[in-house]
Amino acid sequence: MDDAPAPQADPRARWATLPEPVRIADTITSQASSDAPDPVMGRDTETEFMLRNAG
């Protein structure tokens, strides 16, 4: 039985070469977009504020 540890690889070898470059076409997503919903949902907020706070 050989209990000797395995030889360690040089940790700097991982960074000796750069990875393959990523194509620009692979970095851009395309998603369907829609208009944002109306924040006041069709209500007349000025009139509602006046009616709530008048009097």
N, C-alpha and C positions, 0 to 999 in steps of 0.2 A: 504494500500500500504506500502510495506516494502522497503525503499530506502537504507537499510544498505548494504555496500559493501560486496561482497563475501569474505570469508576468503582466505587469500593468502597462497598458498602452499610454503613449504620451498624450495627456489631456489637450495639449495645444494642437494636436493633429486634427481635431474636430474643426478648427477654424483655419486650417491651412488653405482651403479652397472655398470659394463663394458658391452659394446655391444657384441653380438656374434662375435667370431673371423671369419675372412674371410679365406676361404680355398685357398691354394696356386694355385690350379687348376683354381680357379675363377679369379686370378689376372694376368694370362699370356695370352696375345693375340697372335694369330697366323695369320699372313697375308702373302700372297704370295709376294715374292720379285722378282725384276728383276735387271739386271745389269744396272749400271748408263750409261747414254748416253755418247758417245765419245765427250769430250769437244771441240775438234778441228774439229769435224764432217767430218773426212776423209781428210781434207785438209793438205797440207804440209806447215805449218806455217813458217818454217825457210826460205823456198824458197820465199814465198810471202813477207816476211819481207825484204829479200835481194833485191827483184825486186822493191819494193816500195821505198827503201831508197838508192839504188845505183844511182850514177850519180850525 
